[in-house]
Amino acid sequence: MIMAAAKKAARLFPERESIGILMDSKYVIKSLTTNLKTNEDRGYIGIENKELLNLTPLLTTGHQGNQMNEEADLLARTGSEKDYPGQMNLEVNNISHTSGAKLQALDQATAYRGIREAKLAKAKHKRERMKPVITIIQDHMKDSTGIAPNEGQIWGTTKNKDFPRQIRFFLWMATHDAYKIGKYWTTTIGGKYTEWSLCTHCNDMIEDMLHILTSCQTPGQAEIWELAKELWTKKGHKWRQPWIGDILACGTRIIKNDEGETQHGDMRFWRILVAESAYLIWKIHCMRVIQDGNQPISQTETMNERLDLDRKMTQNRYSKRATKTRVVLKTWRGVLQNEHELPKNWIDSSGVLVDSDLHTHRENR
């Protein structure tokens, strides 16, 4: 958080201007002072937050009655007690003016790491398949919510802690347009594999992620979104069929009530519902293409598994990683079976399930 605060402070000043930062973090202070020469000699290879290391800190002894330090601690405590983290823009201009690494300061491992970092930095500007996806996401979100998320917010969705690892990977791959589907087989491979880009169930439409998640006519996709609609309307919200941009950036959506108050519980349920639904559709697609395709489809079971995970994550044994009980209660409020009969705190109660009138469907090829 202190480094994030330093980023925010650096944004207020022109480039190349020296500034003083009052702090009590020894880690940050050492990064900016005693370790500075070593970092410069290494060309900042493998160093996080390298763009901040030319800032000049002013050391203060922590927790010694310093007024600004005490006020900073108070703000930190207030932030830590929030149910949901706030949105913060951590992007700053690059204010580091290094000339590279000294050869005598490099070993083979460091040099190799530096080469990798340089290649990855250049590769970020060569992901041509990713750029149209980002544009589509922004256009769809602008149309559905009135707000277009920036690129940093979109990538933040792929790291949201409310998603399990497999869904974070799925969102990351889909946003990069990195799956071998659709135009990959026509533009990258070509030849006799061109027909692999087509959906044989939908009159040879291009089988890209947009088609798979939102418009494919094979059994499963429509049923899953119908269940998602049912659950979302139980929350008291109007349903609008998510488009590809709404799905990949589901973690950026802001939901407010009529009084303009942010509904954090509903926002969390929305991103869980949309992400889990999309990932289940993707898994069904993969089973149909790779396996025999005759697999049971149960969105209700998927959501109940996620509900069970949320309940387990409130346990004290997870310490700081535990999800707060009130967060889980707000997330699932309004979508549970016989909710009026459940206790106010149903986390440890048995028989808590998602309420749905839709039943399991078995796909037919």
C-alpha positions in Angstrom: 0.0 0.0 0.0 2.9 2.4 0.7 4.3 1.8 -2.7 0.8 2.4 -4.2 0.6 5.6 -2.2 4.0 6.6 -3.6 2.7 6.0 -7.1 -0.2 8.2 -6.5 2.0 10.9 -5.1 4.4 10.7 -8.0 1.5 11.3 -10.4 1.1 14.8 -8.9 4.5 16.0 -9.9 6.2 16.7 -13.3 8.8 14.2 -14.6 12.4 14.6 -13.5 11.3 16.6 -10.4 12.7 15.4 -7.1 10.1 14.9 -4.3 10.2 14.0 -0.7 8.1 11.2 0.8 7.5 10.8 4.5 7.1 7.1 5.4 7.9 4.4 7.9 8.3 1.4 5.6 11.8 0.1 5.8 11.2 -2.1 2.8 10.4 0.9 0.6 13.1 3.1 2.1 15.8 0.5 1.5 14.6 0.1 -2.1 15.0 3.8 -2.6 18.3 4.3 -0.7 20.7 1.6 0.4 19.8 -0.8 -2.4 19.6 1.9 -5.0 23.2 1.6 -6.3 22.9 -2.2 -6.6 19.7 -1.9 -8.4 21.1 0.7 -10.8 24.2 -1.5 -11.5 21.8 -4.4 -12.4 19.8 -2.2 -14.6 16.7 -2.8 -12.4 16.4 -6.3 -13.8 13.9 -8.2 -11.8 13.1 -5.3 -9.6 9.4 -4.4 -9.0 8.2 -0.8 -9.1 11.5 0.2 -10.8 9.8 3.4 -12.1 9.6 4.7 -8.5 13.2 4.1 -7.4 14.4 7.6 -8.2 12.1 9.2 -5.6 13.8 10.7 -2.6 12.3 9.5 0.7 12.4 11.4 4.1 12.7 8.8 6.9 10.5 9.1 10.0 10.4 6.7 12.9 7.2 4.7 12.8 4.6 4.9 15.5 6.4 7.6 17.6 3.6 10.1 17.7 4.3 11.7 14.4 1.0 13.3 13.4 1.2 12.5 9.7 2.3 8.9 10.4 -0.6 8.4 12.9 -3.1 9.8 10.4 -1.7 7.5 7.7 -2.1 4.5 10.1 -5.7 5.5 10.8 -6.5 5.6 7.1 -4.8 2.2 6.6 -6.9 0.7 9.4 -10.1 2.2 8.0 -9.3 0.7 4.6 -8.5 -2.7 6.0 -11.9 -2.8 7.7 -13.9 -2.4 4.5 -15.8 -5.3 3.2 -14.7 -4.6 -0.4 -11.4 -3.1 -1.7 -11.7 0.3 -3.4 -10.8 1.0 -7.0 -7.4 2.6 -7.5 -5.6 3.6 -10.7 -2.0 2.6 -10.2 -0.8 3.6 -13.6 1.9 6.3 -13.6 4.2 7.8 -16.2 7.6 6.1 -16.4 9.9 8.4 -14.5 12.9 6.1 -14.3 15.9 7.3 -16.4 18.3 4.4 -16.2 20.9 3.7 -18.9 21.1 -0.1 -18.5 23.0 -2.7 -16.5 26.8 -2.8 -15.9 28.3 -6.0 -17.3 30.5 -6.6 -14.3 27.4 -6.6 -12.1 25.7 -9.3 -14.1 25.7 -13.0 -13.8 24.3 -15.4 -16.4 21.0 -15.8 -14.7 20.4 -12.0 -14.3 21.4 -11.4 -17.9 19.0 -14.1 -19.1 16.3 -12.6 -17.0 17.0 -9.1 -18.5 16.7 -10.5 -22.0 13.4 -12.1 -21.1 12.0 -8.9 -19.6 13.0 -7.0 -22.7 11.3 -9.5 -25.0 8.2 -9.5 -22.9 8.1 -5.7 -22.9 8.2 -5.6 -26.7 5.7 -8.4 -27.0 3.1 -6.3 -25.2 3.0 -4.1 -28.2 2.7 -7.0 -30.7 -0.4 -8.7 -29.5 -2.4 -7.7 -32.5 -5.1 -10.3 -31.8 -5.7 -8.8 -28.3 -6.3 -5.2 -29.4 -9.7 -5.8 -31.1 -10.9 -7.8 -28.1 -10.1 -4.8 -25.8 -12.0 -2.5 -28.1 -15.0 -4.8 -28.2 -15.0 -5.1 -24.4 -15.0 -1.3 -24.0 -17.7 -0.8 -26.7 -20.0 -3.4 -25.1 -19.5 -2.1 -21.6 -20.1 1.4 -22.8 -23.3 0.3 -24.4 -24.6 -1.8 -21.5 -23.5 0.3 -18.5 -22.6 3.7 -19.9 -19.0 3.4 -18.8 -16.1 2.0 -20.8 -13.4 0.4 -18.5 -9.8 1.2 -19.3 -7.3 -1.5 -20.2 -5.9 -1.8 -16.7 -9.4 -2.4 -15.3 -10.1 -5.0 -17.9 -6.9 -6.9 -17.0 -7.7 -6.5 -13.3 -10.8 -8.7 -13.9 -8.5 -11.6 -14.8 -6.9 -11.3 -11.4 -10.0 -10.8 -9.3 -9.8 -13.0 -6.1 -13.5 -13.8 -6.4 -12.6 -16.1 -9.3 -10.9 -19.5 -8.9 -7.7 -20.0 -10.8 -9.2 -21.8 -13.7 -11.7 -19.0 -14.4 -8.9 -16.3 -14.1 -6.9 -18.3 -16.7 -10.0 -18.6 -18.9 -10.7 -14.9 -18.8 -7.0 -14.1 -19.4 -6.8 -16.4 -22.4 -10.1 -15.2 -23.9 -9.1 -11.5 -23.6 -5.8 -12.3 -25.4 -7.8 -14.2 -28.0 -5.3 -17.0 -27.4 -7.5 -20.0 -27.7 -7.1 -22.1 -30.9 -10.6 -21.4 -32.2 -12.2 -19.4 -34.9 -9.9 -17.4 -37.1 -6.8 -19.0 -35.6 -7.4 -21.9 -38.0 -7.9 -19.6 -41.0 -5.3 -16.9 -40.5 -2.6 -18.6 -38.4 -2.8 -22.2 -39.7 -4.8 -22.2 -42.9 -4.7 -25.0 -45.5 -6.7 -28.1 -44.8 -7.4 -27.0 -41.3 -9.5 -24.0 -42.3 -12.8 -25.9 -41.8 -11.9 -26.3 -38.1 -12.8 -22.6 -37.7 -16.4 -23.3 -38.5 -19.3 -24.4 -36.2 -20.9 -27.4 -37.9 -24.1 -26.9 -35.7 -24.7 -23.3 -36.9 -24.5 -23.3 -40.7 -20.7 -23.0 -40.7 -20.6 -19.8 -38.7 -17.1 -18.8 -37.4 -16.7 -20.5 -34.1 -15.0 -17.8 -32.1 -15.4 -17.0 -28.4 -18.3 -14.6 -29.1 -20.2 -17.4 -31.0 -19.5 -20.1 -28.4 -20.5 -18.1 -25.4 -23.5 -16.1 -26.7 -25.1 -17.4 -29.9 -24.2 -21.1 -30.6 -27.3 -23.2 -31.1 -25.9 -26.4 -29.7 -27.7 -27.5 -26.5 -26.4 -26.0 -23.3 -25.5 -22.3 -24.0 -29.1 -21.0 -24.0 -30.1 -23.1 -21.0 -27.2 -21.8 -18.9 -28.0 -18.2 -19.6 -31.6 -18.8 -18.9 -30.7 -20.1 -15.4 -28.4 -17.1 -14.9 -31.3 -14.8 -15.9 -33.6 -16.5 -13.3 -31.0 -16.1 -10.5 -30.2 -12.5 -11.4 -33.9 -11.4 -11.5 -34.3 -12.9 -8.0 -31.9 -10.2 -6.9 -34.4 -7.6 -8.1 -32.5 -6.6 -11.2 -33.5 -6.5 -14.9 -31.7 -9.0 -17.0 -29.8 -8.2 -20.2 -28.1 -11.0 -22.1 -24.4 -10.6 -21.6 -22.4 -10.0 -24.7 -18.7 -11.0 -25.0 -17.5 -7.7 -23.6 -19.9 -7.9 -20.7 -18.5 -11.4 -19.9 -14.8 -10.7 -20.1 -15.1 -7.5 -18.1 -17.8 -8.7 -15.7 -15.5 -7.8 -12.8 -15.6 -4.1 -13.7 -19.4 -3.6 -13.6 -20.7 -1.1 -11.0 -24.2 -1.7 -9.7 -26.1 1.0 -7.7 -29.6 1.2 -6.2 -32.1 3.9 -6.8 -30.5 6.1 -4.2 -27.1 5.9 -5.9 -25.6 3.6 -3.3 -23.1 1.0 -4.6 -24.4 -2.6 -4.1 -21.2 -4.5 -3.4 -23.0 -7.8 -2.7 -24.9 -7.7 -6.0 -21.7 -6.7 -7.9 -19.9 -9.7 -6.4 -22.8 -12.1 -7.3 -22.9 -10.7 -10.8 -19.3 -11.4 -11.6 -19.5 -14.8 -10.0 -22.7 -15.7 -11.9 -21.5 -14.4 -15.3 -18.0 -15.9 -15.0 -19.1 -19.3 -13.8 -21.8 -19.4 -16.5 -19.4 -18.5 -19.3 -16.7 -21.0 -18.1 -19.3 -23.8 -17.9 -20.4 -23.1 -21.5 -16.7 -23.2 -22.5 -16.2 -26.5 -20.8 -19.2 -28.0 -22.5 -17.9 -26.8 -25.8 -14.5 -28.4 -25.1 -16.2 -31.7 -24.1 -18.3 -31.7 -27.3 -15.3 -31.1 -29.5 -12.7 -33.2 -27.8 -14.7 -35.9 -26.1 -18.0 -37.6 -26.9 -20.1 -34.6 -25.8 -22.7 -36.6 -23.9 -22.0 -34.9 -20.6 -24.5 -33.7 -18.0 -25.0 -29.9 -17.9 -25.9 -28.5 -14.5 -25.5 -24.7 -13.9 -27.4 -25.1 -10.6 -24.8 -27.6 -9.4 -22.0 -25.2 -10.5 -23.5 -22.3 -8.5 -24.1 -24.6 -5.4 -20.5 -25.6 -5.5 -19.5 -22.0 -5.6 -21.8 -21.2 -2.7 -20.3 -24.0 -0.7 -16.8 -22.6 -1.5 -17.8 -19.2 -0.3 -19.1 -20.7 3.0 -15.9 -22.6 3.6 -13.8 -19.5 2.9 -15.3 -17.7 5.9 -13.6 -20.2 8.3 -11.1 -18.7 10.7 -8.4 -21.2 9.7 -7.9 -19.1 6.5 -6.9 -16.2 8.6 -6.3 -13.0 6.5 -7.3 -14.9 3.4 -10.8 -15.6 4.8 -13.8 -14.0 3.1 -15.8 -12.0 5.6 -19.1 -13.5 6.6 -21.2 -10.4 5.8 -19.7 -10.3 2.3 -21.0 -13.9 1.6 -24.4 -13.1 3.1 -24.8 -10.1 0.9 -23.6 -11.9 -2.2 -26.1 -14.7 -2.1 -29.0 -12.7 -0.6 -32.3 -13.3 -2.5 -31.2 -16.4 -4.5 -31.4 -19.2 -1.9 -34.0 -21.9 -1.5 -36.5 -21.2 1.3 -34.5 -18.2 2.3 -37.2 -16.9 4.6 -36.8 -20.0 6.7 -33.0 -19.7 7.1 -31.4 -18.1 10.1 -30.0 -14.6 9.7 -26.5 -16.1 9.5 -26.8 -19.3 7.5 -23.1 -19.8 6.9 -22.9 -23.0 9.1 -26.4 -24.2 8.4 -27.0 -27.4 6.4 -29.2 -27.6 3.3 -28.4 -24.1 2.0 -28.8 -24.3 -1.8 -29.3 -22.0 -4.7 -33.0 -21.6 -5.6 -33.8 -22.5 -9.2 -36.8 -24.0 -11.1 -34.6 -25.1 -14.0 -33.3 -28.6 -14.0 -30.3 -30.5 -15.3 -30.2 -30.9 -19.0 -28.3 -33.6 -20.9 -26.8 -32.5 -24.2 -27.5 -34.4 -27.3 -25.1 -34.2 -30.3 
